[in-house]
Amino acid sequence: MKGTYLGEFQEIVLLAILILGEDAYGVRIQEEIQDQMKREVSRGALHTALMRLIDKGFLTSEMGEALPERGGRRKRIYSVTSIGRQALKEARALREQLWSQVPDWAMNMNYTI
Amino acid sequence: MRKGAQPPKIYTRLFEWFCDEEYYEELQGDLEQSFYENIKAHGEYKAIRKYRKEVFLMVRPSVIKKIKGHVNSNNIDMVHNYLKIGVRNMLSQRLYSFINIFGLAVGMAATILISLYVQHELSYDKYHEKADRIYRISREWLNQDGESSLHLGHIAPPFAPLIENDFEGVVEQAVRLMSGYGPLMSVGDKQFEEENFFFADADVFKVFSWKFIQGNRETALVEPNTLVLSETVTKRYFNDEDPIGKSLTFNNFGIIQEMKITGVIEDTPDNSHFKYGMLCSFLTYENVVGTEQLMQRFGSNNFATYVLFPEGVSASQLEAGIPAFTDKHLGQNGNGDPASTTNKLHLMPLTDIHLHSHLDSEIEANGDIKYVYTYIIIALFILVIACINFMNLSTARSMKRAKEVGVRKVMGAFRSSLIRQFITESVLMALISALLAIGFVALVLPWFNNFAGKELSLVTVDPLFFGGLLLIVVLSVGLLAGSYPAFFLSSFTPVKVLKGAKHSSHKKVNLRSVLVVFQFFISICLIIGVGVIGDQIEYMKTKELGFAKDNMIVLPSNGQIHANFKLIRERLIEQPSIEDVTFSSRVPSGRLLDSQGGEAEVDGEMKRIDFRIADIHVDHSYLETLEIKFLAGRNFDYELASDSSEAFILNKAAIDGLGYASTEEAVGKKFNYGGRQGYITGVVDDFHFESLHQSIAPIVFVITQGRARNVIVKVKEGLEDEATAYLKGEWEELRPGSTWDHYTIGESFNDQYEAEEKLSELVSYFSALTIFVAILGLFGLSSFSIEQNLKEIGIRKVLGASVSNVMYMFTRRFALLVLTGIIVAVPVSYYGMEIWLEQFPYATGLQLLTFIIGGVAALLFAIGTVSYEVIKAALSNPVNTLRSE
């Protein structure tokens, strides 16, 4: 087992898949991430992340319908497994726990020289 | 979906080849889908670029085919072994390896440099999102015989709005840009003359996709007296302050006007056919001239005009309608023919302008596709020569390894593995050369940029393009160079080589000799090329122009100077350092762009002038100051008041064109031109007004009535410094606030030949490189051949051969190869240079001396290179070479 560590980009991929629901396949996930993060993500980089997440058991996938604008090729629809959801929740809980311990002054400090 | 818009096959195939089958369907589907979506969103060009990028970024372990388990791991060991042997071989023969790698690296570096340059040249104006739909309109005038007499890249102001109006649906936008002719812009105590100032239609930003940093691209130039600045210009006036809403004061043509800044845009990308610094709303200009008047000005061709076609509309639809359009708006010529017989509008795609447009007026001087081709050819030459070296040396050296091959075969090596070994070695060397080449390029790039006036960089170039190019060069050179020794050597039968059969290197003609001949052929062609280009430049610079071009200083004029010219002239002439002063609309070395129609009395009747006579507006002393020779008649006379409107002086070309039998006959004939009516009072001899790229044009001189932009001052020889200092002081008073701006006619003439000088300089650098690489190769080859024949030299010496005998024997072989190269190169370069010279109306003849120098230089270089090793060998004591064995 590769462990259940969730990298930042992988976390974003999982969230994007959850947002997209039924429509979560390659191009859409890529677009969703690009739109939300405002940064370029190549399809290849996304593929690597998806494969890692499948290896960890956070994702499953099935082949969907074939479309003419895909050259008659089918798309692969990804969905988050319950372990995946669990991992996301844990990541969020950990973050919130950390946030709650950050004192107010640390975020509101102004340095004036 | 439009037909033809498909992802490029080559990348699809490439992807199919390396992608794991398990993911191929999904990933290829995704790529295609986003490709089609990108076409809709950003256009085909961007979509293809993006697709290519996506495919290359797919090269990662998670996507690439897994190497199948049954691959023989032995192969990997073998490759390790090949590499190890290769490295050892290289290190054991350091000199040859060095020559080989260094030579190839130099060749590759030259190729990389030139391909960076060429890629940049080809990328001009492609950054505009709608680049493929933007065209520039130019205007051509034909004479009665249908010959082109003038072709301008600028057209008259009414055309753009009329085209937009008459071709609704065919043309989406038509926009105009007009230079502000270097206005003085100021804020507070900061003032600069702005070179790149344009009045531009508000829609200019709908056509060109320059990025806005501040301001709104829709409304920035809609109001009169509004300005959009480039980033650099903004910094110059406002440092880091926010410029929006602030004003600059415009001062030119006697107009002083506050202008409000409504936007800041990126600096003009380096690959644009013109550069802007400030764009001012067109209405500003229109309000000064008056809209109605502007729409009548079909004669003021100062407006660079661009049209944008809607998607799916081709330029030919507009082209088809243009004759009718010109007839409608320009009416008829004087003789009743429709205007379209002598007036043509042409369309040129925006992206072609930089390399293909060489009209009589351009916003900025353009590049030239011919030079791009020249550079590509030179790059290929150098690369080919370097590859030949590489092949020659590898082949020569591999002779030494015949025994190794024999032993390997005896031990059971397959032929295929020997081939692979040799090829691995040469690819390895090519790879090292490529890395070295990148280092070289990084070193010389700043110098090259300075020279070519570019901002090329290894960093900004598309890494995929660059990496791909390099990989292709490495592989093809490696494979090509490695293949000959690989196939040749591996074919040896072990028995023969091990028995010691000698591979004679004395064979009369072999591949190596042919390659050496070819190398020298190319080098000699380049040397001769440099020589002929140099001859031509020398010829153009020293040719007698027909007037006194020396010690002439040109200064800008203005309304005040013009009005008081007589007084100013008298004051200036009193200076001991100043010989004469005159003024004119055009100055020699400039172009003759003004012309008007007229009539001349020939054989007793008035005839329309059916060819173009360029006009120059001058004052009375112009022809005398420039020392232009009179053939007949008299000069303008101050005393005759009628001369200022009725006197015409023509040059011989004009007289010949009009059909007079002699120059004397022409004097006194009636002549009407551009609304003036009078007589031909004098005829001057032809002289070179324009640079020697142009044939001598028919010219008419008339007394200026307010069009003289230039003051020409003739300075006494030896007193140039005093005169310049004095004039500077005078002009500061006469043109307050302007920068001191002057040039001399002699310099300006020489500046016209800058393109040729650049070419000559570049060709000479690269031909030096070529010769260097060729000589490097010859050195390697000769020293190798001598090393192989040391015993022979020893025996010959023992038998009584003198040092010179031995030298003669070896040098002769190589000299013969070079001579063959010369014999082939001379006719080829003779032919090639004749074609090059054809573009000049005034060309130097091909001189025998240039060819002799080229040939002799190559021969001397070659003999010099060979003799070093030969002398060493010939002087050596035979005992040393014959002792062993």
Boltz contact constraints between the chains, C-beta under 6 A:
constraints:
  - contact:
      token1: [A, 26]
      token2: [B, 30]
      max_distance: 6.0
  - contact:
      token1: [A, 27]
      token2: [B, 30]
      max_distance: 6.0
  - contact:
      token1: [A, 27]
      token2: [B, 33]
      max_distance: 6.0
  - contact:
      token1: [A, 27]
      token2: [B, 34]
      max_distance: 6.0
  - contact:
      token1: [A, 42]
      token2: [B, 54]
      max_distance: 6.0
  - contact:
      token1: [A, 42]
      token2: [B, 57]
      max_distance: 6.0
  - contact:
      token1: [A, 43]
      token2: [B, 30]
      max_distance: 6.0
  - contact:
      token1: [A, 43]
      token2: [B, 54]
      max_distance: 6.0
  - contact:
      token1: [A, 44]
      token2: [B, 57]
      max_distance: 6.0
  - contact:
      token1: [A, 44]
      token2: [B, 58]
      max_distance: 6.0
  - contact:
      token1: [A, 44]
      token2: [B, 60]
      max_distance: 6.0
  - contact:
      token1: [A, 44]
      token2: [B, 63]
      max_distance: 6.0
  - contact:
      token1: [A, 47]
      token2: [B, 62]
      max_distance: 6.0
  - contact:
      token1: [A, 47]
      token2: [B, 63]
      max_distance: 6.0
  - contact:
      token1: [A, 48]
      token2: [B, 60]
      max_distance: 6.0
  - contact:
      token1: [A, 48]
      token2: [B, 62]
      max_distance: 6.0
  - contact:
      token1: [A, 51]
      token2: [B, 62]
      max_distance: 6.0
  - contact:
      token1: [A, 69]
      token2: [B, 33]
      max_distance: 6.0
  - contact:
      token1: [A, 69]
      token2: [B, 36]
      max_distance: 6.0
  - contact:
      token1: [A, 70]
      token2: [B, 29]
      max_distance: 6.0
  - contact:
      token1: [A, 70]
      token2: [B, 32]
      max_distance: 6.0
  - contact:
      token1: [A, 70]
      token2: [B, 33]
      max_distance: 6.0
  - contact:
      token1: [A, 71]
      token2: [B, 32]
      max_distance: 6.0
  - contact:
      token1: [A, 73]
      token2: [B, 25]
      max_distance: 6.0
  - contact:
      token1: [A, 73]
      token2: [B, 29]
      max_distance: 6.0
  - contact:
      token1: [A, 75]
      token2: [B, 29]
      max_distance: 6.0
  - contact:
      token1: [A, 76]
      token2: [B, 26]
      max_distance: 6.0
